[in-house]
Amino acid sequence: MGHRPCISALWPTHRSMPPSVSTSTAKGPSKLMKTAMKTTRTKAATANRPQTSGILCRIDGPLAFITLNRPEVLNAMNLAWPSDLLAITRPLARNKQVRVVVLSGAGRAFCSGIDLKALSSGGIPLQWFRETELAFRSVEELPQFVICAAHRYCIGGGLQLALASDLRIVTADTQFALTAVKECLIPGMGTYRLARYVGLGRAKRIALSGEFIGAQEALAIGLVEHIVPQTDYDHFVKEQIQSYLKIASEGQRQTKYLLNRAFDLTWDEFLKAYMVSQKKTIASAEHREAMAAYREKREPKFR
């Protein structure tokens, strides 16, 4: 994907590294590395391209590409991180032209979690943790379909960001962890989300041990949907973007809205919410287009 900044990887030296990882040999896709280095040099910011120094957003028609942009620290989350992300997601939620959002990390990893250098020096106040959860929630509540394209390391807040997305596509060498307990912290609302994806038992093992798990285990327990070899990664992500773009409609948006509430409402409450949402889909121009396409024996074109 030439227009998407992206990914290769190395684990930061300020965190404990899994024994199997060598800092001298771990490499990501060279094409993606070149794209990421080129992207981090880009400084243009326009009204339809909201961006901050730590997080970039590029809008290309119906697509929005959000890139974590602190590659020098493996996209660790600093004091400005939650406000940076909210500055992007809040206007994006109102942008009816954008139908698919892609999250990725520039440089050598997707996200290494909280910036331990800032944390250890007293630069992260308690309020930051609340604001960061609101930022994750803003991604989760985006009406658009959100794809997380993660590579090599998806740690702490990086894993939370992935869980706030709708689809997770990772390289085969990606590793995951909630390491907060190793810093005598709680892994945020990962304690809320993770069990919903992998079950309470697995969530306890991951969150209470702080251990790393590989991509194959993540796939097996339902933490990710796709593992792709590095050589095929860009092509596969591009295919998935186009696939979900074709079916991005009011029906998809309302379905996402309901699924986000599946564990929070009683059956009666959910039925009521479902009927409200179904009324919106049936009244939409996209539903009319779908029905016309069926009668005319063609594929619908949602816009």
Secondary structure, 3 states (H helix, E strand, C coil): CCCCCCECCCCCCCCCCCCCCCCCCCCCCHHHHHHHHHHHCCCCCECCECCCCCEEEEEECCEEEEEECCHHHCCCECCCHHHHHHHHHHHHHHCCCCCEEEEEECECCCECCECHHHHHCCCCCHHHHHHHHHHHHHHHCCCCEEEEEECCEEECHHHHHHHCCCEEEEECCCEEECCHHHHCCCCCCHHHHHHHHHCHHHHHHHHHHCCCEEHHHHHHCCCCCEEECHHHHHHHHHHHHHHHHHCCCHHHHHHHHHHCCCCCCCHHHHHHHHHHHHHHHHCCHHHHHHHHHHHCCCCCCCC
